[in-house]
Amino acid sequence: MPFFSVIIPLYNKEAYIIDTLKSVSNQSFQDFEIIIVDDGSTDNSLHLVSQFTDSRIQIIRQENKGASVARNNGIQYSKSLYIALLDADDLWYEDHLFELKKCITLFRNAVLYCNNYEIKRHDTFKTNAVFNFNYKKNCLIIDDFFKANIINFIPSSSSVAFLKTNFLKLNGYNIKLRTGQDIDLWIKFGLLGDIAFNPKITMSYNLFDSSSLSNKEYNEDRYWLINNYLKEEKFNPSLKMYLDVNRYAVALRSKIYGPQWVYENLEKEIEKSNLNKKQRFLLKLPVFLLKFMKGLHRFLIKKGVYTTSYY
């Protein structure tokens, strides 16, 4: 039995998938299987994968049902105790699995293991992920996961590992959600137990691909996701803060793109003291100014400048 099962959902990523697979094959820790779940690709992705010469690769094919169904199916099919996720347009550096295993060895009772990562924002422009807690060089258990998670997400869909049994205990990805399924899963893990973090950057998250699901606007689904934890947040102030920061982000999206009722509901539900001054200011701006600032933000990223309201 391999130590890791690497699960890769694949849908129309012909421009990225070969480099992604090479980044797996080049790992310093080699005890793994690779399960690629082709989600009904219509481009050349499946053909490229089929020509890749690594005997550890297994390909599952399904009709186009989304990344969550693909990940759930791949994990069900896997043989290993530990699952390592990877999106088909992200890259691992050669020590990614080694560093995950190091964290697992140190903290056997943790429920989720997260490596640090960088974010590809445009072409060759990258920034390091920023988190709301202090750390040095050593792996650690995060004291307050939800509070630590209010800037960039500590877990990403290509930076984590977990026990298959814990994933199944949480009923996996919620396939009713069209977006935010990973955020929903991280919340469930955060409520389940300890989260371990490895400060070493071992992964590059591709935020630049405009075809990614995360860039689409499904604000009703985001609203449902956030308010699915109303009971839990009443007894967990850090979770309430984390969800309010997410409410803020969805409120801005809904104010610009609609539906208006999502913005109106969220604006009332946010505890404003959980937002910083920048966020409270932006929440009050008229739509035309928000659109202008969004365009300016994109322009600055193209010029290699990144600004954010999260710190």
Backbone hydrogen bonds, N-H to C=O, Kabsch-Sander energy under -0.5 kcal/mol:
donor,donor_aa,acceptor,acceptor_aa,energy
3,F,31,D,-0.6
4,F,31,D,-1.7
5,S,82,Y,-2.2
6,V,4,F,-0.5
6,V,33,E,-3.2
7,I,5,S,-0.6
7,I,84,A,-2.2
8,I,6,V,-0.6
8,I,35,I,-2.7
10,L,37,V,-2.7
16,Y,13,K,-1.8
17,I,13,K,-2.7
20,T,16,Y,-2.1
21,L,17,I,-2.7
22,K,18,I,-2.5
23,S,19,D,-1.8
24,V,20,T,-1.0
24,V,21,L,-0.5
25,S,21,L,-2.7
26,N,22,K,-1.9
27,Q,24,V,-1.8
28,S,94,E,-3.3
30,Q,28,S,-0.6
32,F,30,Q,-1.6
33,E,4,F,-1.9
34,I,56,R,-2.1
35,I,6,V,-3.4
35,I,33,E,-0.5
36,I,34,I,-0.6
36,I,58,Q,-2.9
37,V,8,I,-2.3
37,V,35,I,-0.5
38,D,36,I,-0.8
38,D,60,I,-3.0
39,D,10,L,-3.3
39,D,37,V,-0.6
40,G,38,D,-0.9
40,G,62,Q,-0.5
48,L,44,N,-2.1
49,V,45,S,-2.3
50,S,46,L,-2.3
51,Q,47,H,-1.0
51,Q,48,L,-0.5
52,F,49,V,-1.7
54,D,52,F,-1.5
57,I,54,D,-2.0
58,Q,34,I,-2.8
60,I,36,I,-3.2
60,I,58,Q,-0.5
62,Q,38,D,-2.3
65,K,63,E,-0.6
70,A,66,G,-2.0
71,R,67,A,-2.9
72,N,68,S,-2.6
73,N,69,V,-2.7
74,G,70,A,-2.5
75,I,71,R,-2.6
76,Q,72,N,-2.3
77,Y,73,N,-1.8
78,S,74,G,-1.0
78,S,75,I,-0.5
82,Y,3,F,-1.2
83,I,162,F,-3.1
84,A,5,S,-2.6
85,L,160,V,-1.3
86,L,7,I,-2.0
88,A,9,P,-0.8
90,D,87,D,-1.6
91,L,204,S,-1.9
93,Y,202,T,-2.9
96,H,93,Y,-2.3
99,E,95,D,-2.6
100,L,96,H,-2.1
101,K,97,L,-2.6
102,K,98,F,-2.0
103,C,99,E,-1.8
104,I,100,L,-2.4
105,T,101,K,-2.6
106,L,102,K,-1.7
107,F,103,C,-2.1
110,A,107,F,-1.5
111,V,194,D,-2.9
112,L,194,D,-1.0
113,Y,161,A,-2.6
114,C,196,A,-2.2
115,N,159,S,-2.3
116,N,198,N,-1.9
116,N,200,K,-1.0
118,E,203,M,-2.5
119,I,127,T,-3.6
120,K,118,E,-0.5
120,K,205,Y,-3.3
121,R,119,I,-0.9
121,R,125,F,-2.3
122,H,125,F,-1.6
125,F,122,H,-4.0
126,K,124,T,-0.6
127,T,119,I,-2.1
129,A,117,Y,-2.1
132,N,148,A,-2.3
133,F,131,F,-0.8
140,L,197,F,-2.1
142,I,140,L,-0.5
142,I,195,I,-2.6
148,A,144,D,-2.4
149,N,145,F,-0.8
149,N,146,F,-0.6
150,I,147,K,-1.1
151,I,152,N,-0.6
152,N,130,V,-1.9
159,S,156,S,-1.4
160,V,156,S,-0.6
161,A,113,Y,-1.8
162,F,83,I,-1.7
164,K,81,L,-3.1
167,F,163,L,-1.9
168,L,164,K,-2.4
169,K,165,T,-1.8
170,L,166,N,-1.5
171,N,168,L,-1.4
172,G,167,F,-2.3
175,I,173,Y,-0.9
177,L,174,N,-1.2
184,D,180,G,-2.3
185,L,181,Q,-1.9
186,W,182,D,-2.5
187,I,183,I,-2.2
188,K,184,D,-2.0
189,F,185,L,-2.4
190,G,186,W,-2.7
191,L,187,I,-1.9
192,L,188,K,-1.0
193,G,189,F,-1.8
196,A,112,L,-3.0
197,F,140,L,-3.0
198,N,114,C,-2.9
202,T,116,N,-2.1
202,T,200,K,-0.6
204,S,91,L,-2.9
205,Y,118,E,-3.1
205,Y,203,M,-0.5
206,N,204,S,-0.6
207,L,120,K,-1.6
207,L,205,Y,-1.2
208,F,120,K,-0.5
210,S,208,F,-0.7
212,S,209,D,-1.8
215,N,212,S,-1.6
216,K,213,L,-1.9
218,Y,216,K,-0.9
222,R,218,Y,-1.8
223,Y,219,N,-2.2
224,W,220,E,-2.3
225,L,221,D,-2.6
226,I,222,R,-2.3
227,N,223,Y,-2.2
228,N,225,L,-1.2
229,Y,226,I,-1.3
230,L,227,N,-0.7
233,E,229,Y,-2.2
234,K,230,L,-0.9
234,K,231,K,-0.5
235,F,231,K,-0.5
235,F,232,E,-1.0
236,N,233,E,-0.8
240,K,236,N,-2.3
241,M,237,P,-2.3
242,Y,238,S,-2.6
243,L,239,L,-2.9
244,D,240,K,-2.3
245,V,241,M,-2.2
246,N,242,Y,-1.7
247,R,243,L,-2.6
248,Y,244,D,-2.5
249,A,245,V,-1.8
250,V,246,N,-2.3
251,A,247,R,-2.8
252,L,248,Y,-2.2
253,R,249,A,-1.9
254,S,250,V,-2.8
255,K,251,A,-2.3
256,I,252,L,-1.8
257,Y,253,R,-3.4
258,G,254,S,-1.7
262,V,259,P,-0.9
263,Y,259,P,-1.1
264,E,260,Q,-2.5
265,N,261,W,-2.3
266,L,262,V,-2.5
267,E,263,Y,-2.7
268,K,264,E,-1.1
269,E,265,N,-1.6
270,I,266,L,-1.8
272,K,270,I,-1.0
274,N,271,E,-2.6
275,L,272,K,-1.9
280,R,276,N,-2.2
281,F,277,K,-2.2
282,L,278,K,-2.6
283,L,279,Q,-2.0
284,K,280,R,-0.7
284,K,281,F,-1.0
285,L,281,F,-0.6
285,L,282,L,-1.1
290,L,286,P,-1.9
291,K,287,V,-2.6
292,F,288,F,-1.8
293,M,289,L,-2.6
294,K,290,L,-2.3
295,G,291,K,-2.3
296,L,292,F,-2.4
297,H,293,M,-2.3
298,R,294,K,-2.0
299,F,295,G,-2.2
300,L,296,L,-2.5
301,I,297,H,-1.9
302,K,298,R,-1.9
303,K,299,F,-1.0
304,G,301,I,-1.9
305,V,300,L,-3.0
